[in-house]
Amino acid sequence: MNGVGRDTDTITKSLVCGKPATWLDPPGAVMYCPGCQHPVLHRVISEVLEEMGIDGKVVCMLGVGCHAFVQIAWDLDMLSCAHGRALDSGTALKRLNPEAIVFTVQGDGDCLAIGAGAFIGAMTRAEKITVIVYNNTNYGTTGGQLAPTTLIGQKTTTTPRGRDAALEGYPTHAAELAATFKGTVYSARGSVHTPANYQRTKKYIKTAFQKQIDNAGFSFVEVLVACPPNWHLSPVESLDKIENDIIVEFPLGEFKNEDRIV
Amino acid sequence: MAERMFVQGNEAVGWGALYGGCDAFFGYPITPQNEVTQWFAREYPDRGKIFLQSQSEVGSINMLYGAASGGFRVMTSTSSPGWGLMQETVSHLASAELPCVIVLVQRGGPGAGSIRHSQMDYMSATRGGGGGGYKNIVLAPGSVQEIHDLMQLGFCLADKYRNPLIFLMDGILGQVSESMDAKTIDFGPLDDKDWAIRGRDMHKDGKRRLINSAAGVLPLPPYPNYISWLSHMKEKFCKMEDSELRYETYKVEEADLILVAYGYTARVSKEVVNMARASGLKVGLIRPITVWPFPYAAIKEKADLGCKLLVVEDSLGLLIEDVKIAAGAQADIGLVSILDRHLPTDGGMIMPGRVLEEVKRLL
């Protein structure tokens, strides 16, 4: 194989892809499991903020869950919020400081279970903020419990026999729900399980931020992320599960894309 | 130059906030404080300030959390059931050291209780109703003018200590109308809120600002670990307790009996002191203006002199627990409570005549 920078006598190395500029070298370890895709999505967001040149203007409202560990490393102004309340806190800050670009980073449980009231309230008021939800179909931080997004039949530590619709109901489709609100101008669902989807998700997030910069309305992006330990799969098997099972329940794409509230 | 007006206690909350530099109000309707929310809805938008009705009291208090993190002076107002809903985030506000003012217009409880006055939230206000054993300064005004003045002090103290502040009222104080002078009170300079989040480029040092309420999980500089951070919190709470005690004494000299009351029952008690003194009985009043920190020493001093103590509060007996701490277990402490109201319905009040009866029985 003729790799980059390789010849028959010496190996020279050149950096083709470093860490994003908004990624600090944290004093402690950033706590993620092998194969977890939270850091992948963190990277997508970093790349978007840097390419748009807005990393110094954003304020990030963090939910409670694995996603919130990003506060160790992100070189952004951030507020770590009460569980489910990032949208309430973000609403208030944006109202008082409209120049700031306000976005929330939340898990599916944070936004859709305990934070459902804040989510509906913010969309009802057509808040000019951007929401990014990391959907791994379970509560990863607390040991893999049932989430609103858990698939029918999926085993979690609180649905050990698999999610039974008769007992636990059906998965919540956040991106489709967000699109039904008049105040929402943008809603999409992406994934990062293939390079092509990584790029598509990056485009979705960039579009969502642009809607806020244009003062158009509420913008929402849900992203499917693998959680191998709680899915009891290897990292590679987890990517197959996204491809074969999860996107069947949670289809990818844009559900709403308007330039203004219509 | 003061603006003279005749207003309700609930409206005085608004005027005090306005003259105290409050940037935004976030609230949810609940009786008997609706005039507060409506005042802000009416008066704030035209002045370029923010009023926003939230989807719940949980929403309001978390809006405060976000707004305060941006360095703004912000407040909410609620009554007892809403106060219960807010407790988790009051704890987060204390933990994240975010200053704000929370007005609690107490109504009857427990549960939905009644929609009229009471003083039944004393414990959750003074002890930190959420998890974790934090402390808040709790201001307890006794008149419409004092509501206006203490609201401004409240914003100052919240900023000074980077801590939420509780403003403890009741349905009577909220509904009563009195003359009031509205003007800005100068409490002196405060530090810039250099810790506030505004976007990294907005900071002179170009460094990010991070605020969280989980110092034990994700330690924040300058505190390397959970216990060092807790030591800092302890130091701050002690400083608040040592420096911010406020109370009024009324005709306590050579008194044989001291009434202890705050809020509307303190107004009743002052009347009782005048009635008792007119009939030759040596009665005085100690009125805590801060119910945390509490005037333990002032009450102990009187108890040690052999004064009898009579607590007047519109509850089953909560303030009396602090009076017991002050005076000691052996002290002679009486209670005129919610059971002594002049009517058995939720409209009943503790009247001066009933308190005077008890004073005469004790002396």
Interface residues (C-beta under 8 A of the other chain):
Chain A: D55 G56 K57 V58 V59 M61 L62 F69 Q71 I72 W74 D75 L76 D77 M78 L79 S80 C81 A82 R85 D88 S89 G90 T91 A92 L93 R95 L96 N97 E99 A100 I101 G117 A118 I120 G121 T124 R125
Chain B: D23 A24 F26 I50 L52 S54 Q55 S56 V58 G59 N62 M63 L64 Y65 G66 A67 S69 G70 F72 V74 E88 T89 H92 A96 I197 R198 G199 R200 D201 M202 R208 R209 L210 I211 N212 S213 A214 L218
